[in-house]
Amino acid sequence: MKKILFVGLIIVLIATTGISQKKEKTTIAFYNVENLFDTIDNPLTWDEDFLPQGKLKWNTQRYQDKLSKLAKVLSSITPNNLPGIIGLCEVENRNVVAELAAQNHLRKGKYRIIHKDSPGNRGIDCALLYKKRVFKPVAQQNISISIPSNPNFKTRDILYVKGKLYKKEYLHIFVTHWPSRRGGQKKSEKNRIAVAEEIKSVTDSILKMNEDAKIIIMGDFNDEPSNKAVQEILNAKNETGNYAPAQLHNLMFATHLKKQGSYYYRGNWNMLDNFVVSPALLDPSKGYYTAHGAGKIFKQSWFCYRNKKDILVPSRTYGGPNYYGGYSDHFPIYFILTK
């Protein structure tokens, strides 16, 4: 009898102290993998440079080396538990995503893939990797972008996926790669504004149906959190609490204000890779949540290059036509969802 009472007391103590209330956590990551092309010619895209006979002399050895390196980076973000969801951009096709997921560093994740070819001439797309036990897709769509003032302009589709997180809560995920700054940030801004307007239209519709909808927009925006397309058009701000209807929050804004970035260009850090979330994901009372400013840049010296200014910058695969044998010209970003 005394033994039974003792065991019962332990159970009560564990329950009241919260020892048994282990929090569920999953990592959400995004990585611009810098031109992950295979070595097979696709006559529908401009992939000629990334062929063995192309000007970049892209061959099987270089391709396999890059796959291994990218997988090592992604597996190191949270070493004890591979990310539950990974957004990717600059992937050529589904095959390269599958071969990335099959690398030794990522194989244990048994990742499923969502990918669809985009209309961009460069032939690079967005994709989503997810663990089956973490996320179950129920709907997906490629959202195309049109710019009335430039009807011939083609850019990557937005990948939209709706699914259930741990079979409990619906999650709306957007993986996106906005048009580049080619021609200058201001001159090209209208193209990124068009993408921001499209995403805003869709997210507004989702939030109109359910103001507690959980939304994650991840990607290489080619704009920083304080730029017009992100802060004003997408309405992704940096405030805490008391969010206005349909107002979004940029998890990377705080990092941006510290003058840190995921991309280094001409002596400056740019926070081009972003996570934008809806207010429900910042509220612990509504299930899975994250914190204000929770977005982190994953940076380790082993996948960096020390430049002439003694600054550790992303070790890229190519610089112009020169092969450097690095990882990517961007750092990955991540945040953690908790319940």
DOROSE-886402 format. One record per residue (C-alpha): x, y, z. Coordinates in steps of 0.1 Angstrom, whole numbers, plus 5000, padded with zeros to 4 digits. Layout:
XYZ;...
end
This chain:
500050005000;502850245009;504550174976;501350254957;500950574976;504550674969;504150614931;500950814931;502751094949;505451104922;502851114895;501151414912;504451594916;505451544880;502051674869;502151984891;505752074884;505352034846;508151784843;506051554821;504751844800;507351824774;506852084747;506551984711;508952174688;509652174651;512052374630;510852564599;513752644576;514252814543;517252804520;518152964487;520452694474;521952904445;521252744412;520752374421;520852234386;521351874374;523551794344;520751704320;519651944293;516152074295;515252224261;512552434276;514752634299;518052834299;520152564316;522852554290;525452704313;524852424338;525852134316;529251954313;529852124280;528552464292;530552764301;530452674338;531552324332;528952184355;529451814358;528351514379;531151554404;530351914411;526651844413;527051564438;529451774459;526952054460;524151824470;526151684499;527152024511;523652164510;522351864529;525051904556;524052274561;520352194564;520951904588;523152124611;520552384618;519052184646;521451884648;519351674672;516151704651;516051764614;513752054603;510151944600;509452174571;512052314546;511352574519;513752584490;514252814460;516552804430;515952444423;515752324387;513252044390;511751784413;514651544406;517251774422;515051814453;514651434456;518351384453;518951654479;516551484503;518251144497;521651264509;523151094539;522651404561;518951434554;517951074546;516651004581;514051284577;512251064550;511151394534;508151424511;508351674482;506051934468;507252094436;505852214403;507752374374;507452754371;507252954339;510453154345;513053134316;515853054340;514152724349;514452764387;511552694410;510452684446;509852364465;508852224499;510251934518;508351804548;508351524572;505251304569;504751284607;504951664610;502851794581;500051654560;499251854528;495551874519;495752124491;498452284469;498652544441;501152724420;500153094420;501353274388;502353634386;501253884360;502354244356;499854444334;502554694325;504854424313;502754124301;505853944287;507553944321;507953594335;508953504371;508753214395;505353094407;504453124443;504052774458;501052754482;500452454504;497752404530;498152124554;497751994589;500552034614;500851724636;497251634625;496051914647;496152254632;495852384596;498952574583;499052784552;502552794537;503753014509;507252944494;508353234472;511253374452;510553734442;511953894410;515554004412;516954354416;518454344382;518554694368;518554844403;516454814434;514155104426;513755034389;512854664395;510654734426;507454724406;507954354399;508354264435;505354484444;503254274420;504253954439;503554114472;500154224460;499253874449;500353714482;498453984501;495353924482;495453554490;496353594526;493553854531;491053604517;492353334541;492153564571;488753694561;487453344564;489353274596;491053554615;492953294635;494453124603;498053034607;500153154577;503853134570;505253314540;508953214534;511353294507;513953504490;512053834486;514954014470;513854294492;514554374529;511954394556;511854774555;511454794517;508054904503;506954574488;507454394521;506554654548;503854844530;502254624503;502554294521;501954484553;504554274572;505554484602;507554464633;505054564660;504254344690;500754274702;497454434692;497754344655;495454514631;493254294609;495254124582;498454274595;501354034592;504654014612;508153974597;510153744620;513453874604;512754244610;514554264643;517654094627;517454344598;517454634622;520754504637;522154534602;522554164598;521653974566;521453654548;523153784516;526253994512;526554234483;529154504476;530154544512;526654534527;524554274544;521054234529;518154064548;516653924516;515453594530;512353634552;509653464572;506353644575;503653504597;500053584607;499153704642;497753364653;501253214652;502453464678;499753374703;500653084727;497053034736;496252924700;498252614698;501552604679;503352944681;506553124677;507953444692;508253804680;511653824662;512153444663;513653424629;517353334629;520153334603;522053004604;525753094600;528752874607;532352944597;532652614579;530352714551;531653074549;534453244530;536553514547;536753804522;539454074518;537754274545;538153984569;534353934569;532753584569;530353574540;528453284523;530753054505;529153034471;529352774443;530253024415;531353384413;530653474377;532253194356;534653094383;533952774402;534552814440;533052484451;531152644479;527652594493;525352884484;525453264481;522753284508;522653174544;519652964554;517153104579;514952924604;512552954633;511052714658;507352644663;506452534699;503452394716;
end
